[in-house]
Amino acid sequence: MKTLGVVASRYASTRFPGKALADIGGKPMVWWVYQQALKAEKLDEVIVATDDKRIEDICIQYGLNVIMTSPDNKTTANRMYEVSNSIHADFYITINGDEPMIDPAAINAAVPDDIPQNVEYGTNTICVMDDPVDVMDASNIKVVFNDKKEALYMSRTPIPYPYGTLDFTYYKHVGVLGYNKKMLEFYQSSVPGYFEKVESIDTLRFLDYGKKLQFFIADIEKSLSVDTPKDLEKVRRLMRDKNLI
């Protein structure tokens, strides 16, 4: 079975246009994400999927596998579907292109030992939340699941609510998801569901339509996503502290 890691990298960003090309220690951010993805042993191949020639040119310059996709894709899953029509794999892992320090363990966690092909199937890496500030942050998507770790719901608000007891742990969605071809075909042919629109969480599409999304818990190092120039400075400082740059 072939598992393809896809680094989703676009140029347009409301808060930080061109962040994929932002310099970190003399290399563009997309290069750092790609290198981290290469460390994930469960990936057979890694490729950058972008909709901008400037990013494509940089990838070619640095020897990164890259594929151009349509700028009309509204979500990463739409972009993944387009990639799946050009490159065959049994499983596709999406990796956010704005996490230059992403832990390879988060990527490996999303690749199950058994990947069904006859039904729609997806995976999502999650991790424990241990900071109350992070729990209250709406940009951190909280998740709940059953005893088989199958997704029940995802929300920007803290769930479950601590009304009857405080004896539980919060978990959050990590931006690493896996899809078989059938799941990508479903997403491409469907429209946003009710809760997806309410919460503005693309992944809720699968739960709105009753599709199986399997969570995998990973013990990973905290990773910072670069959403603003201020985030970029934090990442540079952290990478300097770790002697990475």
Backbone as CSV, one residue per row, in Angstrom:
resi,resn,N_x,N_y,N_z,CA_x,CA_y,CA_z,C_x,C_y,C_z
1,MET,0.832,-1.199,0.000,0.000,0.000,0.000,0.869,1.252,0.000
2,LYS,0.461,2.212,-0.796,1.217,3.456,-0.903,0.525,4.568,-0.128
3,THR,1.290,5.252,0.700,0.781,6.408,1.439,1.525,7.649,0.975
4,LEU,0.772,8.638,0.521,1.343,9.871,-0.003,1.124,11.015,0.977
5,GLY,2.201,11.681,1.358,2.107,12.863,2.202,2.043,14.103,1.326
6,VAL,1.025,14.931,1.539,0.820,16.125,0.715,0.919,17.370,1.584
7,VAL,1.936,18.175,1.344,2.093,19.449,2.041,1.267,20.493,1.295
8,ALA,0.167,20.905,1.903,-0.719,21.882,1.269,-0.160,23.285,1.499
9,SER,0.210,23.954,0.413,0.879,25.245,0.541,0.324,26.222,-0.487
10,ARG,-0.343,27.259,-0.006,-0.877,28.266,-0.919,-0.265,29.630,-0.598
11,TYR,-0.293,30.503,-1.568,0.322,31.820,-1.399,-0.622,32.791,-0.703
12,ALA,-1.893,32.758,-1.105,-2.866,33.705,-0.564,-3.158,33.399,0.898
13,SER,-3.077,34.413,1.720,-3.407,34.302,3.141,-3.840,35.682,3.612
14,THR,-4.994,35.736,4.244,-5.529,37.030,4.647,-4.593,37.763,5.598
15,ARG,-4.066,37.039,6.573,-3.227,37.672,7.589,-1.745,37.694,7.246
16,PHE,-1.311,36.799,6.333,0.116,36.723,6.046,0.326,36.189,4.621
17,PRO,0.087,37.016,3.603,0.288,36.577,2.216,1.727,36.138,1.978
18,GLY,1.886,35.043,1.250,3.221,34.571,0.890,3.992,33.911,2.003
19,LYS,3.312,33.510,3.071,4.039,32.979,4.229,4.806,31.694,3.909
20,ALA,4.353,30.948,2.898,5.051,29.712,2.534,6.493,29.977,2.120
21,LEU,6.751,31.202,1.656,8.089,31.557,1.191,8.877,32.356,2.229
22,ALA,8.291,32.549,3.403,8.958,33.315,4.466,10.280,32.654,4.849
23,ASP,11.305,33.474,5.033,12.634,32.956,5.338,12.763,32.511,6.792
24,ILE,13.276,31.296,6.949,13.606,30.766,8.279,15.003,30.163,8.180
25,GLY,15.971,30.849,8.738,17.339,30.345,8.704,17.893,30.155,7.306
26,GLY,17.467,31.004,6.372,17.992,30.916,5.016,17.226,29.997,4.085
27,LYS,16.161,29.359,4.590,15.338,28.475,3.778,13.876,28.924,3.864
28,PRO,13.090,28.714,2.807,11.671,29.074,2.867,10.909,28.132,3.796
29,MET,9.833,28.612,4.376,9.080,27.813,5.339,8.621,26.480,4.760
30,VAL,8.198,26.474,3.500,7.711,25.228,2.903,8.813,24.167,2.899
31,TRP,10.063,24.582,2.770,11.183,23.628,2.802,11.254,22.935,4.150
32,TRP,11.083,23.676,5.225,11.146,23.107,6.574,10.013,22.107,6.806
33,VAL,8.813,22.447,6.356,7.679,21.526,6.518,7.961,20.231,5.754
34,TYR,8.454,20.369,4.551,8.766,19.215,3.698,9.793,18.305,4.366
35,GLN,10.828,18.908,4.947,11.874,18.108,5.609,11.318,17.336,6.802
36,GLN,10.410,17.963,7.542,9.797,17.261,8.669,8.936,16.098,8.184
37,ALA,8.231,16.314,7.081,7.390,15.248,6.525,8.235,14.068,6.063
38,LEU,9.422,14.338,5.531,10.306,13.258,5.085,10.740,12.356,6.239
39,LYS,10.682,12.875,7.465,11.087,12.086,8.636,10.001,11.114,9.087
40,ALA,8.801,11.234,8.530,7.695,10.342,8.898,7.862,9.018,8.160
41,GLU,8.221,7.977,8.887,8.544,6.693,8.258,7.369,6.053,7.543
42,LYS,6.150,6.402,7.920,4.979,5.757,7.322,4.575,6.377,5.976
43,LEU,5.248,7.425,5.575,4.979,8.014,4.268,5.902,7.393,3.226
44,ASP,5.338,7.001,2.100,6.146,6.448,1.014,6.677,7.534,0.092
45,GLU,5.978,8.673,0.078,6.366,9.773,-0.801,5.807,11.069,-0.222
46,VAL,6.497,12.163,-0.473,6.034,13.479,-0.029,6.013,14.411,-1.230
47,ILE,4.977,15.239,-1.311,4.868,16.198,-2.399,4.211,17.472,-1.884
48,VAL,4.592,18.601,-2.450,3.951,19.876,-2.132,2.846,20.116,-3.154
49,ALA,1.663,20.472,-2.688,0.554,20.836,-3.569,0.298,22.322,-3.401
50,THR,0.465,23.068,-4.477,0.304,24.521,-4.397,-0.507,25.040,-5.571
51,ASP,-0.992,26.267,-5.425,-1.759,26.891,-6.503,-1.049,28.143,-7.018
52,ASP,0.219,28.282,-6.656,0.937,29.506,-7.014,2.309,29.172,-7.602
53,LYS,2.594,29.792,-8.750,3.845,29.485,-9.449,5.074,29.906,-8.646
54,ARG,4.947,30.933,-7.819,6.086,31.364,-7.012,6.511,30.263,-6.051
55,ILE,5.536,29.583,-5.472,5.858,28.469,-4.577,6.383,27.291,-5.379
56,GLU,5.790,27.034,-6.526,6.280,25.950,-7.388,7.744,26.186,-7.756
57,ASP,8.073,27.412,-8.137,9.445,27.724,-8.539,10.436,27.486,-7.392
58,ILE,10.056,27.889,-6.182,10.931,27.687,-5.021,11.111,26.194,-4.737
59,CYS,10.024,25.433,-4.857,10.115,23.983,-4.622,11.072,23.343,-5.622
60,ILE,10.963,23.735,-6.879,11.857,23.200,-7.903,13.300,23.603,-7.603
61,GLN,13.484,24.849,-7.180,14.829,25.339,-6.847,15.478,24.515,-5.746
62,TYR,14.672,24.107,-4.757,15.204,23.357,-3.621,15.039,21.839,-3.775
63,GLY,14.599,21.402,-4.935,14.509,19.968,-5.190,13.356,19.265,-4.498
64,LEU,12.282,19.989,-4.225,11.114,19.389,-3.586,10.126,18.926,-4.643
65,ASN,9.553,17.755,-4.459,8.483,17.303,-5.347,7.311,18.267,-5.218
66,VAL,6.750,18.683,-6.339,5.671,19.658,-6.287,4.668,19.404,-7.405
67,ILE,3.415,19.715,-7.132,2.363,19.607,-8.134,1.500,20.862,-8.056
68,MET,1.149,21.395,-9.210,0.286,22.570,-9.263,-1.179,22.125,-9.233
69,THR,-1.974,22.817,-8.420,-3.400,22.537,-8.333,-4.172,23.823,-8.581
70,SER,-5.461,23.677,-8.811,-6.294,24.818,-9.179,-6.446,25.814,-8.032
71,PRO,-6.423,27.106,-8.337,-6.668,28.122,-7.306,-8.133,28.173,-6.884
72,ASP,-8.982,27.423,-7.581,-10.415,27.424,-7.273,-10.779,26.488,-6.125
73,ASN,-9.829,25.679,-5.676,-10.106,24.783,-4.556,-10.414,25.593,-3.301
74,LYS,-11.562,25.322,-2.696,-11.978,26.091,-1.535,-11.356,25.585,-0.238
75,THR,-11.059,24.297,-0.183,-10.510,23.713,1.036,-9.320,22.813,0.698
76,THR,-8.598,22.431,1.739,-7.479,21.517,1.544,-7.955,20.171,1.026
77,ALA,-9.121,19.711,1.496,-9.647,18.428,1.033,-9.961,18.476,-0.463
78,ASN,-10.464,19.608,-0.952,-10.673,19.761,-2.393,-9.350,19.654,-3.147
79,ARG,-8.310,20.268,-2.591,-6.986,20.202,-3.211,-6.445,18.769,-3.184
80,MET,-6.707,18.056,-2.091,-6.269,16.669,-1.985,-6.959,15.801,-3.031
81,TYR,-8.234,16.066,-3.265,-8.966,15.306,-4.284,-8.308,15.503,-5.649
82,GLU,-7.953,16.740,-5.966,-7.307,17.012,-7.246,-5.981,16.272,-7.349
83,VAL,-5.218,16.265,-6.260,-3.948,15.531,-6.247,-4.198,14.045,-6.492
84,SER,-5.242,13.509,-5.871,-5.537,12.073,-5.993,-5.890,11.670,-7.422
85,ASN,-6.338,12.636,-8.226,-6.645,12.344,-9.630,-5.396,12.297,-10.497
86,SER,-4.291,12.824,-9.965,-3.034,12.836,-10.715,-2.028,11.811,-10.207
87,ILE,-2.068,11.532,-8.912,-1.102,10.608,-8.311,-1.859,9.519,-7.566
88,HIS,-1.638,8.279,-7.959,-2.320,7.169,-7.283,-1.657,6.862,-5.941
89,ALA,-2.486,6.657,-4.933,-2.029,6.182,-3.623,-3.215,5.493,-2.960
90,ASP,-2.921,4.674,-1.982,-3.986,4.024,-1.232,-4.477,4.902,-0.086
91,PHE,-3.623,5.858,0.308,-3.986,6.753,1.397,-3.246,8.073,1.197
92,TYR,-3.972,9.155,1.474,-3.421,10.496,1.281,-3.413,11.231,2.620
93,ILE,-2.253,11.713,3.020,-2.113,12.445,4.278,-1.899,13.917,3.979
94,THR,-2.755,14.771,4.524,-2.578,16.205,4.332,-1.784,16.788,5.498
95,ILE,-0.822,17.625,5.162,0.078,18.242,6.136,0.035,19.750,5.926
96,ASN,-0.291,20.481,6.958,-0.364,21.935,6.831,0.988,22.519,6.447
97,GLY,0.966,23.421,5.465,2.212,23.999,4.985,2.733,25.150,5.813
98,ASP,2.116,25.403,6.969,2.556,26.536,7.802,3.034,26.096,9.180
99,GLU,3.465,24.828,9.295,4.011,24.331,10.562,5.422,23.801,10.337
100,PRO,6.409,24.672,10.315,7.783,24.254,10.012,8.411,23.343,11.053
101,MET,7.798,23.232,12.217,8.341,22.355,13.259,7.402,21.188,13.553
102,ILE,6.544,20.842,12.614,5.584,19.775,12.866,6.307,18.482,13.242
103,ASP,5.800,17.817,14.255,6.397,16.582,14.751,6.061,15.434,13.783
104,PRO,7.052,14.732,13.257,6.772,13.599,12.364,5.863,12.551,13.003
105,ALA,5.869,12.473,14.337,4.994,11.519,15.029,3.524,11.840,14.785
106,ALA,3.207,13.126,14.598,1.825,13.514,14.310,1.396,13.008,12.941
107,ILE,2.352,12.951,12.018,2.067,12.445,10.675,1.930,10.931,10.698
108,ASN,2.871,10.268,11.350,2.815,8.806,11.439,1.529,8.332,12.102
109,ALA,1.059,9.076,13.095,-0.127,8.664,13.841,-1.359,8.573,12.959
110,ALA,-1.415,9.380,11.905,-2.602,9.417,11.049,-2.645,8.280,10.039
111,VAL,-1.583,7.464,10.006,-1.523,6.352,9.050,-1.818,5.045,9.783
112,PRO,-3.006,4.471,9.604,-3.348,3.236,10.324,-2.665,2.028,9.705
113,ASP,-2.618,0.950,10.460,-2.028,-0.286,9.941,-2.905,-0.896,8.857
114,ASP,-4.220,-0.740,9.022,-5.167,-1.292,8.050,-5.974,-0.147,7.450
115,ILE,-5.923,-0.008,6.147,-6.605,1.089,5.460,-7.708,0.520,4.578
116,PRO,-8.968,0.613,5.003,-10.059,0.096,4.167,-10.173,0.890,2.870
117,GLN,-10.518,0.205,1.799,-10.640,0.859,0.495,-12.062,0.802,-0.059
118,ASN,-12.912,-0.022,0.549,-14.257,-0.220,-0.009,-15.309,0.695,0.603
119,VAL,-14.927,1.506,1.584,-15.846,2.466,2.192,-15.114,3.789,2.384
120,GLU,-15.886,4.869,2.563,-15.263,6.152,2.864,-14.585,6.078,4.237
121,TYR,-13.331,6.488,4.284,-12.577,6.351,5.529,-11.576,7.484,5.663
122,GLY,-11.549,8.074,6.854,-10.596,9.141,7.112,-10.027,9.045,8.514
123,THR,-8.882,9.663,8.718,-8.241,9.676,10.032,-7.851,11.100,10.400
124,ASN,-7.653,11.316,11.673,-7.265,12.638,12.171,-6.411,12.451,13.426
125,THR,-5.224,13.012,13.416,-4.384,12.978,14.605,-4.912,13.976,15.626
126,ILE,-4.984,13.557,16.884,-5.375,14.450,17.973,-4.348,14.331,19.095
127,CYS,-4.357,15.298,19.991,-3.436,15.244,21.122,-4.084,15.869,22.354
128,VAL,-3.519,15.571,23.485,-4.014,16.086,24.764,-3.751,17.589,24.857
129,MET,-4.697,18.286,25.457,-4.523,19.712,25.733,-4.257,19.872,27.222
130,ASP,-3.164,20.522,27.568,-2.818,20.668,28.984,-2.737,22.122,29.431
131,ASP,-3.088,23.045,28.544,-3.045,24.462,28.871,-4.452,25.038,28.795
132,PRO,-5.002,25.526,29.909,-6.358,26.094,29.906,-6.539,27.223,28.899
133,VAL,-5.478,27.970,28.653,-5.554,29.059,27.667,-5.826,28.487,26.279
134,ASP,-5.158,27.384,25.943,-5.369,26.740,24.647,-6.791,26.193,24.524
135,VAL,-7.321,25.690,25.634,-8.684,25.145,25.622,-9.693,26.224,25.258
136,MET,-9.464,27.429,25.748,-10.404,28.523,25.499,-10.195,29.196,24.144
137,ASP,-9.096,28.904,23.485,-8.773,29.529,22.204,-9.608,28.895,21.100
138,ALA,-10.428,29.699,20.411,-11.321,29.186,19.371,-10.577,28.650,18.151
139,SER,-9.304,29.010,17.986,-8.537,28.482,16.863,-8.107,27.038,17.098
140,ASN,-8.171,26.587,18.347,-7.895,25.187,18.680,-9.202,24.413,18.648
141,ILE,-9.284,23.431,17.765,-10.522,22.682,17.588,-10.535,21.500,18.551
142,LYS,-11.497,21.542,19.477,-11.630,20.483,20.475,-12.457,19.324,19.907
143,VAL,-12.155,18.104,20.370,-12.828,16.920,19.823,-13.330,16.007,20.938
144,VAL,-14.389,15.271,20.625,-14.884,14.205,21.508,-15.076,12.953,20.666
145,PHE,-14.938,11.797,21.321,-14.966,10.539,20.582,-15.476,9.420,21.482
146,ASN,-15.838,8.277,20.858,-16.341,7.142,21.622,-15.176,6.258,22.088
147,ASP,-15.505,5.100,22.662,-14.452,4.248,23.219,-13.585,3.589,22.149
148,LYS,-14.018,3.680,20.875,-13.199,3.176,19.769,-12.391,4.302,19.122
149,LYS,-12.470,5.484,19.750,-11.807,6.693,19.246,-12.352,7.131,17.885
150,GLU,-13.599,6.810,17.625,-14.274,7.308,16.436,-14.856,8.679,16.761
151,ALA,-14.713,9.610,15.841,-15.132,10.989,16.073,-16.636,11.087,16.303
152,LEU,-17.010,11.860,17.332,-18.413,12.160,17.597,-18.731,13.609,17.241
153,TYR,-17.826,14.509,17.613,-18.050,15.918,17.293,-16.746,16.692,17.459
154,MET,-16.703,17.852,16.807,-15.557,18.755,16.892,-16.125,20.153,17.079
155,SER,-15.457,20.979,17.888,-15.985,22.314,18.149,-14.881,23.294,18.502
156,ARG,-15.161,24.559,18.244,-14.232,25.618,18.647,-14.415,25.974,20.121
157,THR,-15.525,25.562,20.694,-15.767,25.792,22.119,-15.255,24.599,22.922
158,PRO,-14.991,24.783,24.220,-14.514,23.659,25.034,-15.584,22.581,25.174
159,ILE,-15.300,21.393,24.666,-16.195,20.248,24.835,-15.363,19.071,25.324
160,PRO,-15.930,18.246,26.237,-17.244,18.387,26.871,-17.246,19.519,27.914
161,TYR,-18.445,19.948,28.263,-18.555,21.009,29.266,-18.431,20.409,30.660
162,PRO,-17.602,20.959,31.555,-17.356,20.382,32.887,-18.465,20.695,33.891
163,TYR,-19.653,20.167,33.630,-20.800,20.441,34.505,-20.898,19.431,35.656
164,GLY,-20.758,18.148,35.338,-20.926,17.119,36.365,-19.637,16.692,37.031
165,THR,-18.521,16.871,36.327,-17.240,16.437,36.874,-16.097,17.152,36.143
166,LEU,-14.968,17.204,36.820,-13.756,17.739,36.199,-12.798,16.614,35.829
167,ASP,-13.252,15.378,35.994,-12.405,14.215,35.782,-12.437,13.788,34.310
168,PHE,-11.851,14.589,33.454,-11.746,14.247,32.041,-10.592,15.046,31.443
169,THR,-10.265,14.719,30.200,-9.151,15.370,29.507,-9.654,15.985,28.208
170,TYR,-9.180,17.191,27.921,-9.498,17.812,26.643,-8.511,17.329,25.572
171,TYR,-9.054,17.114,24.372,-8.221,16.753,23.231,-8.489,17.741,22.100
172,LYS,-7.461,17.958,21.281,-7.647,18.861,20.150,-7.208,18.212,18.835
173,HIS,-7.809,18.696,17.789,-7.479,18.315,16.424,-6.095,18.853,16.067
174,VAL,-5.270,17.979,15.510,-3.975,18.387,14.969,-4.142,18.412,13.451
175,GLY,-3.539,19.380,12.787,-3.780,19.562,11.353,-3.169,18.512,10.456
176,VAL,-3.330,17.244,10.804,-2.874,16.137,9.971,-4.040,15.172,9.816
177,LEU,-4.514,15.020,8.584,-5.643,14.140,8.315,-5.296,13.180,7.198
178,GLY,-5.937,12.011,7.217,-5.721,11.026,6.161,-7.034,10.660,5.493
179,TYR,-6.970,10.385,4.199,-8.163,10.033,3.447,-7.855,8.909,2.458
180,ASN,-8.814,7.973,2.298,-8.718,7.106,1.142,-9.425,7.806,-0.021
181,LYS,-9.332,7.234,-1.196,-9.887,7.880,-2.389,-11.393,8.071,-2.272
182,LYS,-12.088,7.084,-1.720,-13.541,7.195,-1.596,-13.954,8.364,-0.714
183,MET,-13.196,8.618,0.339,-13.525,9.736,1.225,-13.323,11.065,0.499
184,LEU,-12.282,11.153,-0.294,-12.039,12.377,-1.056,-13.113,12.575,-2.127
185,GLU,-13.550,11.498,-2.746,-14.621,11.590,-3.745,-15.911,12.064,-3.099
186,PHE,-16.196,11.539,-1.906,-17.385,12.000,-1.186,-17.308,13.498,-0.917
187,TYR,-16.182,13.942,-0.399,-16.044,15.357,-0.047,-16.226,16.242,-1.273
188,GLN,-15.606,15.840,-2.375,-15.658,16.649,-3.583,-17.082,16.772,-4.131
189,SER,-17.879,15.718,-3.947,-19.225,15.704,-4.529,-20.304,16.201,-3.569
190,SER,-19.929,16.566,-2.342,-20.907,16.993,-1.342,-20.856,18.498,-1.129
191,VAL,-21.852,18.985,-0.415,-21.891,20.413,-0.066,-21.717,20.527,1.447
192,PRO,-21.297,21.705,1.936,-21.117,21.859,3.380,-22.361,21.483,4.167
193,GLY,-22.146,20.759,5.271,-23.247,20.350,6.129,-23.582,21.425,7.156
194,TYR,-24.614,21.143,7.955,-25.145,22.118,8.907,-24.099,22.569,9.924
195,PHE,-23.508,21.601,10.639,-22.562,21.969,11.687,-21.236,22.480,11.118
196,GLU,-20.875,22.012,9.938,-19.686,22.548,9.277,-19.822,24.053,9.076
197,LYS,-21.012,24.470,8.647,-21.243,25.898,8.428,-21.331,26.664,9.738
198,VAL,-21.930,26.056,10.758,-22.072,26.725,12.054,-20.707,26.958,12.697
199,GLU,-19.872,25.907,12.721,-18.574,25.977,13.408,-17.450,26.487,12.502
200,SER,-17.685,26.479,11.189,-16.652,26.799,10.212,-15.449,25.870,10.386
201,ILE,-15.744,24.570,10.415,-14.729,23.523,10.506,-14.966,22.566,9.343
202,ASP,-14.082,22.575,8.367,-14.271,21.768,7.163,-14.454,20.284,7.477
203,THR,-13.693,19.805,8.444,-13.695,18.374,8.754,-15.047,17.892,9.271
204,LEU,-15.865,18.797,9.793,-17.198,18.395,10.257,-18.082,17.900,9.115
205,ARG,-17.686,18.163,7.872,-18.434,17.652,6.718,-18.653,16.141,6.844
206,PHE,-17.611,15.425,7.258,-17.697,13.973,7.349,-18.698,13.536,8.420
207,LEU,-18.699,14.233,9.548,-19.606,13.868,10.630,-21.035,14.283,10.300
208,ASP,-21.202,15.418,9.631,-22.540,15.854,9.223,-23.216,14.812,8.346
209,TYR,-22.425,14.092,7.562,-22.984,13.104,6.636,-22.827,11.666,7.136
210,GLY,-22.383,11.508,8.375,-22.304,10.174,8.960,-21.152,9.326,8.473
211,LYS,-20.084,9.947,7.983,-18.918,9.194,7.536,-17.989,8.910,8.717
212,LYS,-17.210,7.846,8.592,-16.334,7.451,9.698,-15.030,8.244,9.670
213,LEU,-14.750,8.893,10.787,-13.487,9.598,10.973,-12.835,9.022,12.221
214,GLN,-11.707,8.383,12.025,-11.015,7.703,13.114,-9.947,8.604,13.709
215,PHE,-10.021,8.813,15.021,-8.998,9.597,15.702,-7.855,8.696,16.156
216,PHE,-6.645,9.248,16.138,-5.476,8.586,16.697,-4.763,9.578,17.602
217,ILE,-4.551,9.202,18.845,-3.903,10.080,19.815,-2.395,9.967,19.676
218,ALA,-1.747,11.108,19.589,-0.286,11.129,19.467,0.318,11.944,20.598
219,ASP,1.421,11.447,21.121,2.188,12.182,22.127,3.248,12.969,21.366
220,ILE,2.969,14.226,21.116,3.815,14.997,20.215,4.281,16.290,20.865
221,GLU,5.372,16.810,20.315,5.847,18.118,20.750,4.927,19.200,20.194
222,LYS,4.720,20.231,20.981,3.849,21.318,20.561,4.426,21.998,19.332
223,SER,3.557,22.194,18.336,3.977,22.825,17.094,3.242,24.141,16.918
224,LEU,3.941,25.136,16.403,3.333,26.437,16.178,3.005,26.614,14.700
225,SER,1.774,26.973,14.403,1.418,27.293,13.027,1.692,28.772,12.801
226,VAL,2.182,29.096,11.627,2.521,30.476,11.300,1.333,31.116,10.591
227,ASP,0.567,31.885,11.325,-0.597,32.564,10.771,-0.349,34.056,10.562
228,THR,0.634,34.601,11.275,0.934,36.032,11.207,2.450,36.227,11.236
229,PRO,2.931,37.417,10.853,4.372,37.704,10.971,4.871,37.551,12.404
230,LYS,4.023,37.834,13.377,4.420,37.669,14.778,4.656,36.186,15.087
231,ASP,3.820,35.306,14.536,4.014,33.868,14.718,5.350,33.438,14.121
232,LEU,5.694,34.020,12.979,6.954,33.678,12.326,8.144,33.998,13.227
233,GLU,8.087,35.129,13.896,9.169,35.499,14.812,9.267,34.510,15.971
234,LYS,8.111,34.056,16.462,8.106,33.063,17.548,8.772,31.772,17.098
235,VAL,8.442,31.334,15.881,9.010,30.098,15.352,10.517,30.246,15.158
236,ARG,10.936,31.368,14.608,12.378,31.590,14.428,13.108,31.547,15.757
237,ARG,12.529,32.189,16.762,13.161,32.225,18.085,13.241,30.820,18.683
238,LEU,12.157,30.055,18.545,12.125,28.706,19.085,13.121,27.803,18.363
239,MET,13.233,27.959,17.056,14.157,27.139,16.299,15.611,27.505,16.613
240,ARG,15.841,28.773,16.883,17.194,29.174,17.325,17.522,28.573,18.679
241,ASP,16.539,28.561,19.570,16.740,27.978,20.905,17.062,26.495,20.816
242,LYS,16.517,25.827,19.793,16.749,24.397,19.612,17.946,24.125,18.708
243,ASN,18.663,25.206,18.343,19.853,25.099,17.473,19.522,24.474,16.126
244,LEU,18.322,24.742,15.619,17.917,24.240,14.314,18.315,25.216,13.204
245,ILE,18.487,26.478,13.597,18.929,27.479,12.618,20.040,28.331,13.245
